[in-house]
């Protein structure tokens, strides 16, 4: 079995660094001949994943992003060495509570990532979190 081509990024926790990840995802999407819509969905999911890692992991240094390219799909791993979290305790916000109150209009990141990508998986413990997202290549027949 041949090794799948992989692009690896190490991003410092600095303002707007998620844009480096989206620029990379756009290059990878073009290389894979993904549609413009798929490329946009990947970029949006990646922005949410990076912001979550930057804001919630409490990592002080950097996050790592691996783009694993295959003939059938693109797998993206967003890895932090932060405090981890319990995915079962994440609650999707009630939209009416957000719209009709002064409550912060945030909290939909994980739900959005799941809507945009074909599969999403979390592995998390006290040593950090790995978010694995997959976008399947469409058959352009």
C-alpha angles and dihedrals in degrees: 000000000000119000115255115243109257131192113202126196130187109199124191116225095260132134114280095004088131086074090068087057093050092049089053092047090053092053091047091047091053091048089053093045092238117168121262088248092053091047090052092048091051091049093050093047090048093051090053092046093049094046090049091051093046095046105034109029094065088217110159099201124034149320127231127223124194121192108197111194124204135162092258106034151358118244117198122192119194109194129187131176093218136121097289127223142231107250091199089065095056110108124198107233120247105250095213091054090052097046100043099042142050089255113131111274093230140094103086098101099108093043090050092049090052091050094049100044131058094232135007129189134176129205111184139163138141091294095059146283134279116198112194117196126180129198114190119219113247118233105245098198 
